[in-house]
Amino acid sequence: MSGDSYFYGDNVNMHGGTGNIGIVKNQGGAPTAQDPALAAALAELRRLVAELRAQVPEPSAALLDESLPAATADAAVPAPERHRALMAIAGIAATVGTVGQPVAEAVRAIIGMING
């Protein structure tokens, strides 16, 4: 639609030539690991994935190893990258049935927290 505005990153608008201060920081949105509930959920996911890793074939264990850092990083991770990593972990958890159910539930909870 014409007239829609989307901002990713900083947005600076200046009107007139004096008294202009400040920058609108458009970097908020999803909770970060600084959110205590999200930090606890990420720690629990790390623990659950460590347990699951021992019960899956090596290719799946390797994919868990590759995905876990992006899925549970304390620092900001681009949303698409974190989502892909979480979905990879959930997919592996789904393939092993009841053994993977706690991991799948933890991923669902984290995605809910991130998406608000």
Contacts in CASP RR format, 6 or more apart in sequence:
PFRMAT RR
TARGET T0000
AUTHOR 0000-0000-0000
METHOD contacts of the structure
MODEL  1
MSGDSYFYGDNVNMHGGTGNIGIVKNQGGAPTAQDPALAAALAELRRLVA
ELRAQVPEPSAALLDESLPAATADAAVPAPERHRALMAIAGIAATVGTVG
QPVAEAVRAIIGMING
7 24 0 8 1.000
7 26 0 8 1.000
8 26 0 8 1.000
9 25 0 8 1.000
9 26 0 8 1.000
9 27 0 8 1.000
10 23 0 8 1.000
10 24 0 8 1.000
10 25 0 8 1.000
10 26 0 8 1.000
11 23 0 8 1.000
11 24 0 8 1.000
11 26 0 8 1.000
12 22 0 8 1.000
12 23 0 8 1.000
12 24 0 8 1.000
13 24 0 8 1.000
14 20 0 8 1.000
30 79 0 8 1.000
30 114 0 8 1.000
30 115 0 8 1.000
30 116 0 8 1.000
31 37 0 8 1.000
31 38 0 8 1.000
31 113 0 8 1.000
31 114 0 8 1.000
31 116 0 8 1.000
32 38 0 8 1.000
32 76 0 8 1.000
33 39 0 8 1.000
33 42 0 8 1.000
33 73 0 8 1.000
33 74 0 8 1.000
33 75 0 8 1.000
35 113 0 8 1.000
37 113 0 8 1.000
38 110 0 8 1.000
38 113 0 8 1.000
38 114 0 8 1.000
39 74 0 8 1.000
41 106 0 8 1.000
41 109 0 8 1.000
41 110 0 8 1.000
41 113 0 8 1.000
42 71 0 8 1.000
42 72 0 8 1.000
42 74 0 8 1.000
42 110 0 8 1.000
43 72 0 8 1.000
44 106 0 8 1.000
45 71 0 8 1.000
45 72 0 8 1.000
45 89 0 8 1.000
45 103 0 8 1.000
45 106 0 8 1.000
45 107 0 8 1.000
45 110 0 8 1.000
46 68 0 8 1.000
46 72 0 8 1.000
48 102 0 8 1.000
48 103 0 8 1.000
48 106 0 8 1.000
49 64 0 8 1.000
49 68 0 8 1.000
49 89 0 8 1.000
49 103 0 8 1.000
52 64 0 8 1.000
52 92 0 8 1.000
52 93 0 8 1.000
52 96 0 8 1.000
52 99 0 8 1.000
52 100 0 8 1.000
52 103 0 8 1.000
53 61 0 8 1.000
53 64 0 8 1.000
53 65 0 8 1.000
54 61 0 8 1.000
55 96 0 8 1.000
55 99 0 8 1.000
56 64 0 8 1.000
56 92 0 8 1.000
56 95 0 8 1.000
56 96 0 8 1.000
60 92 0 8 1.000
60 95 0 8 1.000
63 88 0 8 1.000
63 92 0 8 1.000
64 88 0 8 1.000
64 89 0 8 1.000
64 92 0 8 1.000
66 88 0 8 1.000
67 84 0 8 1.000
67 85 0 8 1.000
67 86 0 8 1.000
67 88 0 8 1.000
67 89 0 8 1.000
68 85 0 8 1.000
68 89 0 8 1.000
69 85 0 8 1.000
70 77 0 8 1.000
70 81 0 8 1.000
70 82 0 8 1.000
70 84 0 8 1.000
70 85 0 8 1.000
71 82 0 8 1.000
71 85 0 8 1.000
71 86 0 8 1.000
71 88 0 8 1.000
71 89 0 8 1.000
71 107 0 8 1.000
71 110 0 8 1.000
73 82 0 8 1.000
77 85 0 8 1.000
79 114 0 8 1.000
82 114 0 8 1.000
83 111 0 8 1.000
86 107 0 8 1.000
86 110 0 8 1.000
86 111 0 8 1.000
87 107 0 8 1.000
89 103 0 8 1.000
89 107 0 8 1.000
90 103 0 8 1.000
90 104 0 8 1.000
90 107 0 8 1.000
90 108 0 8 1.000
91 104 0 8 1.000
92 103 0 8 1.000
93 100 0 8 1.000
93 101 0 8 1.000
93 103 0 8 1.000
93 104 0 8 1.000
93 107 0 8 1.000
94 100 0 8 1.000
94 104 0 8 1.000
END
